[in-house]
Amino acid sequence: MAQNKIDFEKSLGELESIIKKLESGDCTLDESITLFEQGIKYTNECRTALKNAQAKIISLTEAEEEEA
């Protein structure tokens, strides 16, 4: 579980860095497209990590409710 958090934090940080570069307007079109592609990759990684965390929370909550 800790591994997911590390991956999420790293992916989010990379995504934030990409956004800053794109917003600066200093990139060529080709660089912007490459950064955009990388941004999509990191967005998907973050989305997957969040879905996994949500599933874990739901599972733990349901298990707790069954024990009560």
C-alpha positions as CSV (number, residue, x, y, z in Angstrom):
1,M,0.0,0.0,0.0
2,A,2.8,2.4,0.8
3,Q,4.2,1.8,-2.7
4,N,0.9,3.1,-4.2
5,K,1.3,6.3,-2.3
6,I,4.9,6.8,-3.4
7,D,3.9,6.2,-7.0
8,F,0.9,8.6,-6.6
9,E,3.0,11.4,-5.1
10,K,5.8,11.0,-7.7
11,S,3.3,11.0,-10.6
12,L,1.5,14.0,-9.2
13,G,4.7,15.9,-8.8
14,E,5.8,15.0,-12.4
15,L,2.4,16.1,-13.6
16,E,2.6,19.4,-11.8
17,S,6.1,20.0,-13.3
18,I,4.8,19.3,-16.8
19,I,1.9,21.7,-16.3
20,K,4.3,24.5,-15.2
21,K,6.5,23.9,-18.3
22,L,3.4,24.0,-20.6
23,E,2.0,27.1,-19.0
24,S,5.3,28.9,-19.3
25,G,4.9,29.0,-23.1
26,D,8.6,28.4,-23.6
27,C,8.2,25.0,-25.3
28,T,8.2,24.3,-29.0
29,L,5.2,22.6,-30.5
30,D,7.0,19.2,-30.5
31,E,8.1,19.7,-26.9
32,S,4.6,20.6,-25.9
33,I,3.2,17.5,-27.6
34,T,5.7,15.3,-25.9
35,L,5.0,16.9,-22.5
36,F,1.3,16.5,-23.1
37,E,1.7,12.8,-23.8
38,Q,3.8,12.4,-20.6
39,G,1.1,14.3,-18.7
40,I,-1.6,11.9,-19.9
41,K,0.6,9.0,-18.7
42,Y,1.0,10.5,-15.2
43,T,-2.7,11.5,-15.1
44,N,-3.6,7.8,-15.8
45,E,-1.2,6.6,-13.1
46,C,-2.7,9.1,-10.6
47,R,-6.2,8.0,-11.5
48,T,-5.3,4.3,-11.1
49,A,-3.7,4.9,-7.7
50,L,-6.8,6.8,-6.5
51,K,-9.1,4.1,-7.7
52,N,-7.0,1.5,-5.9
53,A,-7.1,3.6,-2.7
54,Q,-10.8,4.0,-3.0
55,A,-11.4,0.3,-3.5
56,K,-9.2,-0.4,-0.4
57,I,-11.2,2.1,1.7
58,I,-14.5,0.6,0.6
59,S,-13.2,-2.9,1.4
60,L,-12.0,-1.9,4.8
61,T,-15.2,0.0,5.6
62,E,-17.4,-2.9,4.5
63,A,-15.3,-5.3,6.5
64,E,-15.7,-3.1,9.6
65,E,-19.4,-2.9,9.1
66,E,-19.7,-6.7,8.9
67,E,-17.8,-7.1,12.1
68,A,-20.1,-4.6,13.9
